[in-house]
Every structure is written in structure tokens, then in C-alpha cells.
Amino acid sequence: FGKYPYWDYGHYTIGYGTTCPDADYERYKANGITEEEADALLRQYLDKFGKSIMNFAAKHGVQLNQNKFDALMLFTYNVGSGWTTKDGIFRSAVISGATGNEFIYAMVLWCKADKVTSDGLIRRRLSEANLYLNGEYMRNIPENYSFVRFNPNGGEVDYAMQGFDMNTPTEIRVIIEPEYTDADGNVYEFAGWYTAKQGGTLVTQLDSTTRYGATLYAHWNKVVTEEPEESTTAPST
């Protein structure tokens, strides 16, 4: 319970983790919110998000048991209900009935706060994935749930994070541009993901040998272009 509004990544939060209504901000800033008001505000938000999830499930024919609904409520309470109406990897995963590494991957993509990757949110996403997939109501994550970061090392990637189950080897899903050009105009081709920025070991899949929270680095090979041969033909006059 937080009696007074506090800044929380783009908006003010109050009470039991709910967004502080703009119309009440000055009043709550001066006098605080009572626990009764905070409870009512919490229930208002839960009702709103619950309806969004149920409408989404009905529209797309998604069958939700209690633990799946609860996991989506935890997720939605944190990120908002926009995912239910906008195309995206996570939304597609829920609609398609994704399981295992496919679902974990989709959920852990939502791990940024104010555009910065948060270790706390990664752990939260893994815990929510565990609840959704396994029905386990626990704050701590299973020992086999993990994640890795990806450093493009000069290149560009679509997402720089992947969560996975270490007990089930999975492919690296990060999509990286196959080439990049440096400031001097040199072109480089992607050569794979390695355990070190220079040197290291090539990693082709994620499994129990991949350390929790490890960073994998993109390696690049310089593209050597042949210089055009000088002409030996005398110019015409």
C-alpha cells in the first residue's frame, strides 16, 4: 500500500499499484489515499482488465482455465490491455495456444521499463509464464527457466532478449540483419553468436549449458571485394 502518488515509468502510481487518476492527483498528493479508496480503485482496475481479457478470449476462441487467466491478469495489470487488440508476438502466442519455449519467448519480450530492459521484469515475466504454463503460483522462478541477452556488436537486432526453458533445447529466435556497414564503408557479414565479444565459443542453440542472464555477442566477417583490374587496352584516339 502506497498512501501518496509516486512516479513509476511514465505515470504516477498510488494505493495497491494502480495508476493514479489525473483528476485526483492533487488531492492524493496533499492528503494521500485511504486504504478503502485504494481497495476500490484496485477492484476497478481488476474489473476493467478482466473484461478486456475475457472479451479477447471470446473473440478468438481462447480457452482459459484459472491459472492461465490469472497469469494474463498479472501480465495485463503490469503492461496494460493494449496487447489484446494490437497484433504482436505475445498476442499471437496466446491465440495460437503456444506452449513451452514458444510461449516463454513471447512473454519475456515484454521486459522493458521506460525503454530499458529490467532484470526485475524479466523475472516477473518468467514467473508469469510458469503460472500460465504450469499452474504454479510462486513468486520465484523455476530453476530451469532462464534468459539470455544479445549484443549485436555493431549490427542490428529486432529484440535483444530471449527467455527459455533450459530443459528443452531451443533455437535462437533473435532476428539479426545479415550485414552491416561501418562508418568507413566496410561491409560485414553475420558469422554467428558467441560467448565473448572477441573469441569465445559459438552458440547455435539455448539449453542447460547457457548460463542464466548470459550475454551472447554477434561476430562478423569483413566482406572483401575484389578490386577491378586495370585495363591494358590503349585508349582510342
VOPAGU-2260 file (C-alpha; in pm, 1 decimal, decimal comma):
REM VOPAGU-2260
SITE   aa  ch    i         X         Y         Z
SITE  PHE   A    0       0,0       0,0       0,0
SITE  GLY   A    1     130,8     342,5    -101,5
SITE  LYS   A    2     -51,2     635,3      55,2
SITE  TYR   A    3      89,6     904,6    -174,9
SITE  PRO   A    4     142,7     914,7    -553,6
SITE  TYR   A    5     488,0     817,9    -677,9
SITE  TRP   A    6     640,7     835,9   -1023,6
SITE  ASP   A    7     657,0     498,1   -1193,1
SITE  TYR   A    8     792,3     484,9   -1550,5
SITE  GLY   A    9     573,3     737,0   -1729,0
SITE  HIS   A   10     285,6     785,4   -1483,8
SITE  TYR   A   11     201,2     826,8   -1116,7
SITE  THR   A   12     107,7     518,6    -914,7
SITE  ILE   A   13     -78,8     501,3    -586,6
SITE  GLY   A   14    -250,8     259,9    -347,2
SITE  TYR   A   15    -201,4    -103,0    -444,3
SITE  GLY   A   16      -2,1     -39,6    -760,1
SITE  THR   A   17    -276,9     130,8    -960,6
SITE  THR   A   18    -231,5     427,7   -1190,8
SITE  CYS   A   19    -320,1     746,0   -1003,9
SITE  PRO   A   20    -619,8     913,6   -1172,6
SITE  ASP   A   21    -521,8    1255,7   -1307,2
SITE  ALA   A   22    -834,2    1413,6   -1160,9
SITE  ASP   A   23    -739,0    1301,2    -810,0
SITE  TYR   A   24    -364,1    1359,3    -823,3
SITE  GLU   A   25    -355,0    1692,9    -638,7
SITE  ARG   A   26    -588,1    1566,9    -364,8
SITE  TYR   A   27    -390,3    1247,6    -313,7
SITE  LYS   A   28     -61,8    1439,2    -325,9
SITE  ALA   A   29    -180,2    1663,4     -43,0
SITE  ASN   A   30    -374,9    1419,9     174,6
SITE  GLY   A   31    -296,1    1072,6      47,2
SITE  ILE   A   32    -539,5     795,3     -39,1
SITE  THR   A   33    -716,5     585,9     224,2
SITE  GLU   A   34    -687,1     208,7     219,3
SITE  GLU   A   35   -1059,6     186,0     144,3
SITE  GLU   A   36   -1022,8     416,4    -157,2
SITE  ALA   A   37    -716,5     222,9    -272,9
SITE  ASP   A   38    -905,0    -105,8    -247,0
SITE  ALA   A   39   -1193,4      33,6    -453,6
SITE  LEU   A   40    -950,0     167,3    -714,8
SITE  LEU   A   41    -774,0    -169,1    -731,5
SITE  ARG   A   42   -1103,9    -353,4    -786,4
SITE  GLN   A   43   -1199,0    -101,6   -1055,3
SITE  TYR   A   44    -877,4    -174,2   -1245,9
SITE  LEU   A   45    -909,5    -550,3   -1199,2
SITE  ASP   A   46   -1263,0    -541,9   -1332,5
SITE  LYS   A   47   -1157,2    -339,8   -1636,1
SITE  PHE   A   48    -862,8    -565,1   -1721,3
SITE  GLY   A   49   -1061,5    -883,6   -1652,1
SITE  LYS   A   50   -1326,7    -776,4   -1901,3
SITE  SER   A   51   -1059,1    -697,9   -2161,0
SITE  ILE   A   52    -909,6   -1046,2   -2122,8
SITE  MET   A   53   -1244,9   -1223,0   -2135,7
SITE  ASN   A   54   -1355,1   -1024,4   -2442,4
SITE  PHE   A   55   -1025,3   -1109,9   -2611,1
SITE  ALA   A   56   -1062,8   -1478,9   -2526,3
SITE  ALA   A   57   -1422,0   -1491,2   -2651,8
SITE  LYS   A   58   -1336,2   -1313,1   -2976,4
SITE  HIS   A   59   -1051,2   -1550,7   -3062,6
SITE  GLY   A   60   -1186,7   -1872,6   -2913,6
SITE  VAL   A   61    -914,1   -1894,9   -2649,1
SITE  GLN   A   62    -990,8   -2139,5   -2367,4
SITE  LEU   A   63    -864,1   -2005,4   -2034,7
SITE  ASN   A   64    -851,1   -2211,1   -1717,0
SITE  GLN   A   65    -797,8   -2033,0   -1385,0
SITE  ASN   A   66    -417,4   -2025,0   -1382,9
SITE  LYS   A   67    -398,3   -1900,5   -1743,1
SITE  PHE   A   68    -649,3   -1626,1   -1669,2
SITE  ASP   A   69    -459,6   -1531,0   -1352,7
SITE  ALA   A   70    -126,9   -1517,3   -1539,9
SITE  LEU   A   71    -278,2   -1292,0   -1805,8
SITE  MET   A   72    -428,0   -1071,5   -1534,3
SITE  LEU   A   73     -88,3   -1030,5   -1367,6
SITE  PHE   A   74      66,9    -952,1   -1704,7
SITE  THR   A   75    -208,2    -709,3   -1808,9
SITE  TYR   A   76    -212,5    -531,9   -1471,6
SITE  ASN   A   77     155,5    -454,0   -1531,7
SITE  VAL   A   78     161,0    -366,7   -1903,8
SITE  GLY   A   79    -198,4    -263,8   -1977,1
SITE  SER   A   80    -458,9    -423,3   -2202,7
SITE  GLY   A   81    -326,4    -287,3   -2533,5
SITE  TRP   A   82    -181,3    -629,0   -2621,9
SITE  THR   A   83    -533,4    -773,6   -2651,1
SITE  THR   A   84    -620,8    -553,9   -2951,1
SITE  LYS   A   85    -291,5    -496,4   -3132,1
SITE  ASP   A   86    -105,9    -752,4   -3341,1
SITE  GLY   A   87     207,9    -876,7   -3173,3
SITE  ILE   A   88     415,6   -1183,1   -3091,5
SITE  PHE   A   89     265,8   -1233,5   -2745,7
SITE  ARG   A   90     -93,6   -1188,2   -2862,0
SITE  SER   A   91     -35,5   -1437,8   -3143,7
SITE  ALA   A   92     118,4   -1685,2   -2898,1
SITE  VAL   A   93    -189,6   -1677,2   -2674,1
SITE  ILE   A   94    -431,1   -1707,4   -2966,8
SITE  SER   A   95    -241,4   -1998,4   -3120,5
SITE  GLY   A   96    -218,0   -2187,4   -2791,2
SITE  ALA   A   97     160,7   -2168,5   -2779,7
SITE  THR   A   98     334,9   -2371,6   -2510,8
SITE  GLY   A   99     686,4   -2424,4   -2378,0
SITE  ASN   A  100     967,5   -2218,7   -2522,8
SITE  GLU   A  101     744,4   -2054,0   -2781,3
SITE  PHE   A  102     525,8   -1901,6   -2509,2
SITE  ILE   A  103     815,8   -1816,0   -2277,8
SITE  TYR   A  104     991,0   -1637,2   -2563,7
SITE  ALA   A  105     682,6   -1429,1   -2642,6
SITE  MET   A  106     617,9   -1326,8   -2281,1
SITE  VAL   A  107     975,0   -1233,2   -2189,9
SITE  LEU   A  108     986,4    -984,8   -2478,6
SITE  TRP   A  109     779,5    -756,2   -2252,4
SITE  CYS   A  110    1066,1    -675,9   -2016,3
SITE  LYS   A  111    1140,5    -307,3   -2071,3
SITE  ALA   A  112    1060,9     -20,9   -1838,7
SITE  ASP   A  113    1095,6     323,3   -1994,8
SITE  LYS   A  114    1266,4     152,9   -2295,3
SITE  VAL   A  115    1533,1      -4,2   -2073,2
SITE  THR   A  116    1549,6    -379,7   -2013,0
SITE  SER   A  117    1472,1    -458,6   -1649,4
SITE  ASP   A  118    1603,3    -771,5   -1474,9
SITE  GLY   A  119    1311,0    -745,3   -1233,0
SITE  LEU   A  120    1061,8    -752,6   -1519,5
SITE  ILE   A  121    1240,3   -1048,7   -1677,5
SITE  ARG   A  122    1195,5   -1243,0   -1354,1
SITE  ARG   A  123     832,9   -1132,5   -1336,9
SITE  ARG   A  124     767,7   -1246,6   -1695,1
SITE  LEU   A  125     929,6   -1585,7   -1628,4
SITE  SER   A  126     716,8   -1625,4   -1313,9
SITE  GLU   A  127     402,0   -1536,3   -1508,8
SITE  ALA   A  128     496,5   -1780,2   -1784,0
SITE  ASN   A  129     539,9   -2051,8   -1521,2
SITE  LEU   A  130     193,4   -1977,7   -1382,7
SITE  TYR   A  131      37,5   -1977,5   -1730,6
SITE  LEU   A  132     207,0   -2296,5   -1849,8
SITE  ASN   A  133     237,2   -2499,7   -1530,1
SITE  GLY   A  134     -20,6   -2356,9   -1290,7
SITE  GLU   A  135     244,2   -2286,8   -1027,3
SITE  TYR   A  136     161,9   -1990,5    -804,0
SITE  MET   A  137     508,5   -1885,5    -694,7
SITE  ARG   A  138     696,9   -1558,3    -699,4
SITE  ASN   A  139    1033,0   -1725,2    -757,5
SITE  ILE   A  140    1101,9   -1871,7   -1098,9
SITE  PRO   A  141    1175,7   -2242,1   -1161,0
SITE  GLU   A  142    1543,5   -2336,7   -1172,4
SITE  ASN   A  143    1507,9   -2441,5   -1536,1
SITE  TYR   A  144    1367,9   -2105,5   -1654,0
SITE  SER   A  145    1636,3   -1874,1   -1790,2
SITE  PHE   A  146    1713,2   -1590,5   -2029,3
SITE  VAL   A  147    1996,7   -1451,0   -2237,4
SITE  ARG   A  148    2079,0   -1108,8   -2376,0
SITE  PHE   A  149    2208,0   -1047,4   -2726,9
SITE  ASN   A  150    2470,6    -784,6   -2810,6
SITE  PRO   A  151    2465,2    -712,2   -3187,0
SITE  ASN   A  152    2824,8    -588,0   -3164,9
SITE  GLY   A  153    2777,5    -329,3   -3438,2
SITE  GLY   A  154    2479,3    -484,5   -3613,6
SITE  GLU   A  155    2104,3    -455,9   -3558,3
SITE  VAL   A  156    1858,7    -699,8   -3397,3
SITE  ASP   A  157    1479,6    -699,5   -3368,5
SITE  TYR   A  158    1478,1    -796,8   -2998,7
SITE  ALA   A  159    1782,2    -832,5   -2774,9
SITE  MET   A  160    1636,1   -1079,8   -2524,5
SITE  GLN   A  161    1514,9   -1438,6   -2515,4
SITE  GLY   A  162    1363,9   -1640,6   -2233,1
SITE  PHE   A  163    1367,8   -2018,9   -2246,3
SITE  ASP   A  164    1336,3   -2348,7   -2059,8
SITE  MET   A  165    1684,5   -2492,8   -2012,6
SITE  ASN   A  166    1543,7   -2846,7   -2004,8
SITE  THR   A  167    1419,2   -2811,9   -2362,2
SITE  PRO   A  168    1688,6   -2701,7   -2610,4
SITE  THR   A  169    1559,7   -2431,8   -2841,9
SITE  GLU   A  170    1683,1   -2233,5   -3138,0
SITE  ILE   A  171    1795,8   -1873,9   -3110,1
SITE  ARG   A  172    1494,2   -1669,6   -3219,0
SITE  VAL   A  173    1656,5   -1327,3   -3232,2
SITE  ILE   A  174    1649,9   -1193,1   -3587,0
SITE  ILE   A  175    1963,7   -1004,7   -3681,9
SITE  GLU   A  176    2032,7    -814,9   -4002,0
SITE  PRO   A  177    2273,1   -1037,1   -4201,8
SITE  GLU   A  178    2502,0    -746,2   -4294,7
SITE  TYR   A  179    2600,6    -406,0   -4170,1
SITE  THR   A  180    2822,9    -125,3   -4299,0
SITE  ASP   A  181    3057,7      65,5   -4070,0
SITE  ALA   A  182    3142,3     434,9   -4081,7
SITE  ASP   A  183    3428,2     370,1   -4325,5
SITE  GLY   A  184    3205,1     189,6   -4571,1
SITE  ASN   A  185    3331,2    -160,4   -4486,9
SITE  VAL   A  186    3066,3    -432,7   -4514,9
SITE  TYR   A  187    3043,4    -716,6   -4260,6
SITE  GLU   A  188    2852,1   -1046,5   -4275,2
SITE  PHE   A  189    2699,4   -1209,6   -3966,4
SITE  ALA   A  190    2908,3   -1507,9   -3852,7
SITE  GLY   A  191    2708,5   -1632,3   -3551,6
SITE  TRP   A  192    2651,7   -1579,1   -3179,3
SITE  TYR   A  193    2946,0   -1627,0   -2942,4
SITE  THR   A  194    3003,5   -1628,8   -2568,2
SITE  ALA   A  195    3253,1   -1341,1   -2585,5
SITE  LYS   A  196    3280,6   -1016,4   -2778,4
SITE  GLN   A  197    3602,7   -1144,0   -2931,6
SITE  GLY   A  198    3683,8   -1513,5   -2942,4
SITE  GLY   A  199    3462,9   -1729,0   -2725,7
SITE  THR   A  200    3251,5   -2029,1   -2823,5
SITE  LEU   A  201    2990,9   -2041,3   -3099,4
SITE  VAL   A  202    2635,7   -2093,5   -2965,2
SITE  THR   A  203    2376,2   -2240,2   -3201,5
SITE  GLN   A  204    2101,1   -2325,6   -2950,9
SITE  LEU   A  205    1994,5   -2237,0   -2597,2
SITE  ASP   A  206    1996,5   -2515,9   -2339,2
SITE  SER   A  207    2124,3   -2610,1   -1993,0
SITE  THR   A  208    2479,6   -2511,4   -2088,2
SITE  THR   A  209    2373,4   -2148,5   -2137,2
SITE  ARG   A  210    2430,9   -1950,1   -1819,5
SITE  TYR   A  211    2133,9   -1762,0   -1669,6
SITE  GLY   A  212    2147,4   -1398,3   -1775,8
SITE  ALA   A  213    2442,0   -1456,0   -2009,6
SITE  THR   A  214    2517,0   -1219,7   -2297,1
SITE  LEU   A  215    2582,0   -1358,9   -2644,5
SITE  TYR   A  216    2774,9   -1145,1   -2890,8
SITE  ALA   A  217    2737,1   -1124,1   -3266,3
SITE  HIS   A  218    3055,5   -1192,8   -3461,3
SITE  TRP   A  219    3113,8   -1054,0   -3807,5
SITE  ASN   A  220    3330,7   -1133,6   -4107,3
SITE  LYS   A  221    3450,1    -849,5   -4322,9
SITE  VAL   A  222    3335,6    -880,4   -4682,6
SITE  VAL   A  223    3639,7    -845,1   -4908,9
SITE  THR   A  224    3556,5    -716,9   -5253,6
SITE  GLU   A  225    3792,8    -769,4   -5541,4
SITE  GLU   A  226    3949,4    -455,7   -5683,9
SITE  PRO   A  227    3868,0    -408,0   -6054,5
SITE  GLU   A  228    4161,6    -498,2   -6280,2
SITE  GLU   A  229    4329,6    -210,4   -6457,4
SITE  SER   A  230    4268,9    -206,8   -6832,7
SITE  THR   A  231    4573,6    -266,2   -7053,4
SITE  THR   A  232    4396,3    -151,8   -7367,7
SITE  ALA   A  233    4528,2     174,9   -7509,1
SITE  PRO   A  234    4269,0     447,9   -7530,6
SITE  SER   A  235    4128,3     515,5   -7874,0
SITE  THR   A  236    4227,4     835,7   -8048,2
